[in-house]
Amino acid sequence: MDLFSHSWAALRTAVAGLPDEDFARPSGCAGWLVRDLVCHLVIDAQDVLITLATPARTEPTRDAVTYWNVTATPPDGDDPLDALTVRLAAAYEDPGLLRFHLDDVGSAAGRAAGLADPALRVGTRGEVLTAGDYLSAYVMEWTLHHLDLIAHLPGVPGPPAEGLARSRAMLEEIAGAAFPPEFSDEDALLVGTGRRAPGRAEEAALGALAARLPFVLG
């Protein structure tokens, strides 16, 4: 729960410090500008609020790792929700409004997470998780999108080291294999999720795992 709050606060702080012109720069999400990514974070925050307010009575069907639907195909922008996100982000026009909306809804999501009972069972996407597992899964979401945010903004602080390490551990559990120890946590996440292609030396170090990349989380 603390790691969720720490990762989420760091990401929101990074967005809050962006000058307006950075919202029109590309992000690490293919086809998305920074403003599109920030709009997606608003939607994510709404999902957190909705899920924490949707108690379930049945036994959990997923945990923090199996929460993710894993494919090998990166998004191409044709998904209706992705397209809606881009249109919605453009409609804000003033980056200050988008920045304010993320702070407003994002702060509420952070408070709700802090108040949640980790053992509470909640429903989302037709599945049941404990609130603790759901929020742990979102450490991966915040960490990956924090990397997306800073992909072309080298002066912006990156995600917390603890979130990077936990996200790498979850990705390795998803993969059923460890990334080479010489890979930093950031490189393991970027290469492992297809956010960048491995270099020649990295591909050699990956061995058989290279043929299974990427692990696209949705």
Backbone torsions as a table, in degrees:
resi	resn	phi	psi	omega
1	MET	NA	-43.0	179.6
2	ASP	-64.5	-37.0	-178.9
3	LEU	-69.3	-36.3	173.4
4	PHE	-57.4	-51.3	-176.9
5	SER	-62.4	-42.0	-178.7
6	HIS	-64.8	-46.1	-179.1
7	SER	-65.3	-41.9	-178.2
8	TRP	-68.4	-42.2	179.2
9	ALA	-63.9	-40.0	179.7
10	ALA	-64.6	-40.5	179.6
11	LEU	-67.1	-44.6	179.1
12	ARG	-65.4	-36.8	177.5
13	THR	-64.6	-40.2	178.1
14	ALA	-62.0	-43.5	178.8
15	VAL	-65.7	-41.4	-178.3
16	ALA	-61.0	-28.3	-177.9
17	GLY	-89.2	0.2	-178.2
18	LEU	-75.3	134.1	170.4
19	PRO	-70.7	158.6	-175.2
20	ASP	-55.1	-38.1	-174.7
21	GLU	-66.4	-22.8	-179.9
22	ASP	-71.2	-20.5	179.8
23	PHE	-67.2	-20.4	179.7
24	ALA	-95.1	2.7	178.5
25	ARG	-85.0	159.0	177.8
26	PRO	-69.5	152.1	174.4
27	SER	-107.1	-178.6	177.1
28	GLY	-79.0	-6.1	174.4
29	CYS	-86.7	118.8	-175.7
30	ALA	-54.0	125.7	177.5
31	GLY	85.0	-3.0	-178.4
32	TRP	-110.0	134.5	168.4
33	LEU	-79.4	170.2	176.9
34	VAL	-57.9	-38.8	-178.9
35	ARG	-63.8	-34.4	178.1
36	ASP	-66.8	-42.1	178.2
37	LEU	-62.3	-43.5	-179.6
38	VAL	-65.2	-38.3	176.5
39	CYS	-62.5	-39.3	176.3
40	HIS	-61.9	-36.6	178.5
41	LEU	-65.7	-34.8	175.0
42	VAL	-61.0	-44.1	179.0
43	ILE	-65.0	-40.0	176.2
44	ASP	-59.2	-44.9	180.0
45	ALA	-61.4	-39.2	176.7
46	GLN	-63.6	-39.8	178.7
47	ASP	-62.3	-40.0	178.2
48	VAL	-61.9	-46.2	179.6
49	LEU	-62.3	-43.9	-179.1
50	ILE	-63.9	-45.2	-176.6
51	THR	-65.7	-43.7	-179.4
52	LEU	-67.3	-18.3	177.0
53	ALA	-100.8	16.0	-179.8
54	THR	-123.4	78.0	-178.7
55	PRO	-67.9	150.5	178.8
56	ALA	-125.6	151.7	-177.6
57	ARG	-104.4	-16.0	-177.3
58	THR	-85.9	169.2	180.0
59	GLU	-68.8	151.0	178.4
60	PRO	-59.5	140.5	176.3
61	THR	-107.8	-13.5	178.6
62	ARG	-138.7	162.4	172.0
63	ASP	-126.4	-166.6	-174.0
64	ALA	-63.6	-27.1	-179.0
65	VAL	-92.5	-46.5	-177.7
66	THR	-76.5	-4.9	173.9
67	TYR	-55.6	-34.5	-172.3
68	TRP	-81.1	137.4	168.0
69	ASN	-90.7	121.0	-171.6
70	VAL	-108.1	128.5	174.7
71	THR	-129.5	176.9	177.2
72	ALA	-108.7	8.2	-174.3
73	THR	-113.2	112.6	177.5
74	PRO	-63.2	151.3	178.3
75	PRO	-61.9	145.1	-178.6
76	ASP	-112.4	3.6	179.2
77	GLY	89.6	-5.3	-177.6
78	ASP	-85.7	-12.4	178.2
79	ASP	-61.3	133.0	-176.7
80	PRO	-56.4	-38.4	179.9
81	LEU	-68.8	-37.7	176.7
82	ASP	-62.3	-43.8	179.4
83	ALA	-65.1	-38.7	177.6
84	LEU	-63.8	-39.6	180.0
85	THR	-59.4	-43.3	179.9
86	VAL	-63.7	-43.1	179.7
87	ARG	-66.9	-40.5	179.9
88	LEU	-65.6	-41.3	179.4
89	ALA	-62.3	-41.3	179.9
90	ALA	-65.3	-31.1	-177.5
91	ALA	-68.7	-21.2	178.4
92	TYR	-65.5	-34.2	180.0
93	GLU	60.6	-61.5	180.0
94	ASP	-86.5	116.4	178.8
95	PRO	-57.0	-27.5	179.2
96	GLY	-61.9	-34.0	178.2
97	LEU	-68.3	-41.2	178.4
98	LEU	-66.9	-40.8	177.9
99	ARG	-61.5	-42.9	179.1
100	PHE	-65.2	-42.7	-177.5
101	HIS	-64.1	-40.9	177.8
102	LEU	-64.2	-41.7	179.5
103	ASP	-63.3	-41.4	-176.9
104	ASP	-67.2	-56.7	-177.8
105	VAL	-72.9	-37.1	-179.2
106	GLY	-65.4	-39.1	177.0
107	SER	-63.8	-40.2	178.3
108	ALA	-63.5	-41.4	178.1
109	ALA	-63.8	-39.4	178.0
110	GLY	-64.0	-41.2	178.4
111	ARG	-66.3	-41.6	179.7
112	ALA	-62.6	-39.0	178.6
113	ALA	-64.8	-39.9	179.6
114	GLY	-66.1	-27.0	-178.7
115	LEU	-90.7	-13.8	-173.0
116	ALA	-71.3	142.9	172.4
117	ASP	-78.5	120.6	-178.0
118	PRO	-57.7	-25.9	-178.3
119	ALA	-85.4	-10.5	179.5
120	LEU	-59.2	133.7	176.4
121	ARG	-91.6	131.0	-176.9
122	VAL	-128.0	155.6	-179.7
123	GLY	-110.9	137.5	176.2
124	THR	-158.7	140.6	177.0
125	ARG	54.1	32.5	179.2
126	GLY	76.4	10.3	180.0
127	GLU	-122.7	167.2	178.4
128	VAL	-123.0	132.5	175.4
129	LEU	-135.7	163.3	165.3
130	THR	-74.7	154.7	178.2
131	ALA	-60.4	-35.9	178.8
132	GLY	-62.4	-44.2	178.1
133	ASP	-67.4	-40.5	179.4
134	TYR	-59.9	-46.8	-179.3
135	LEU	-69.3	-31.7	175.7
136	SER	-65.9	-38.6	176.6
137	ALA	-61.0	-35.8	-178.1
138	TYR	-73.3	-13.4	170.6
139	VAL	-60.2	-40.7	175.9
140	MET	-62.6	-44.6	-179.6
141	GLU	-59.7	-49.4	-178.1
142	TRP	-65.3	-40.4	-176.8
143	THR	-66.6	-46.7	179.7
144	LEU	-63.3	-42.4	-178.9
145	HIS	-73.5	-24.7	172.9
146	HIS	-67.0	-40.1	174.8
147	LEU	-64.0	-37.7	176.3
148	ASP	-63.4	-39.8	-178.1
149	LEU	-61.7	-42.9	-172.9
150	ILE	-91.8	2.8	-174.0
151	ALA	-53.4	-38.7	-179.4
152	HIS	-121.4	20.6	179.5
153	LEU	-128.9	74.6	-171.2
154	PRO	-61.7	-20.0	-178.9
155	GLY	-86.5	-4.4	-176.2
156	VAL	-89.7	132.7	179.7
157	PRO	-58.4	143.4	-179.3
158	GLY	-89.1	-174.3	-177.8
159	PRO	-70.4	157.2	178.9
160	PRO	-60.4	147.4	-179.6
161	ALA	-59.4	-36.9	-178.9
162	GLU	-65.0	-38.5	177.9
163	GLY	-68.1	-38.6	176.9
164	LEU	-62.2	-45.6	-178.1
165	ALA	-65.3	-42.8	-180.0
166	ARG	-66.7	-39.5	180.0
167	SER	-66.7	-39.8	176.0
168	ARG	-60.7	-44.4	-179.7
169	ALA	-60.7	-41.3	178.8
170	MET	-66.8	-40.8	179.5
171	LEU	-64.9	-38.3	177.9
172	GLU	-66.8	-33.6	176.2
173	GLU	-68.4	-39.1	176.2
174	ILE	-62.5	-43.4	-177.6
175	ALA	-74.3	-22.6	-174.9
176	GLY	70.6	23.2	-178.2
177	ALA	-159.3	153.3	178.6
178	ALA	-91.9	143.9	171.7
179	PHE	-77.3	153.6	-177.5
180	PRO	-54.3	142.2	-177.6
181	PRO	-62.2	-24.0	178.8
182	GLU	-75.2	-11.5	174.7
183	PHE	-75.4	129.8	169.4
184	SER	-67.0	162.5	177.2
185	ASP	-58.3	-41.3	-179.9
186	GLU	-62.9	-45.2	-179.7
187	ASP	-65.3	-39.0	178.1
188	ALA	-60.5	-40.6	-179.7
189	LEU	-71.3	-43.8	-178.4
190	LEU	-64.8	-46.7	-179.8
191	VAL	-72.2	-42.6	-176.1
192	GLY	-63.7	-33.0	-179.2
193	THR	-99.0	8.2	175.5
194	GLY	79.2	16.9	178.5
195	ARG	-76.7	-20.6	167.5
196	ARG	-151.5	154.4	178.9
197	ALA	-80.3	146.4	177.5
198	PRO	-70.7	146.1	172.2
199	GLY	-72.6	174.8	-176.3
200	ARG	-61.2	-45.3	-179.6
201	ALA	-66.9	-37.5	178.3
202	GLU	-65.1	-41.4	-179.7
203	GLU	-63.1	-39.7	178.1
204	ALA	-65.0	-39.9	179.9
205	ALA	-67.3	-32.0	-179.4
206	LEU	-69.3	-28.9	-179.7
207	GLY	61.8	-132.7	-176.8
208	ALA	-64.5	-24.5	-179.1
209	LEU	-64.5	-27.9	-178.1
210	ALA	-58.6	-35.4	-177.9
211	ALA	-72.5	-14.9	-177.8
212	ARG	-97.1	-5.5	-178.4
213	LEU	-80.3	152.7	-0.4
214	PRO	-92.9	166.5	170.7
215	PHE	-103.4	100.0	-176.4
216	VAL	-92.0	121.6	-173.6
217	LEU	-99.5	131.4	179.1
218	GLY	-140.5	NA	NA
